[in-house]
Amino acid sequence: MPQEIVIKTEKQYEENMIAVFELQEKEELTAEDLKQIDIMLAAGERYETDHL
């Protein structure tokens, strides 16, 4: 699993945020799931700061 996600386009940003939502919908989240959510949200925040 990547330690960092770099989002370069609005489409990647949208796909990332949809993936976060879908992952959060899982019935039971593992520690790995929570870690992945944090990485994905951080990538989204960086994109928002830099491009929106």
ABEGO torsion letter per residue (X at the ends): XBABBBBABAAAAAAAAAAAAAAAABABBBAAAAAAAAAAAAAAAAAAAAAX
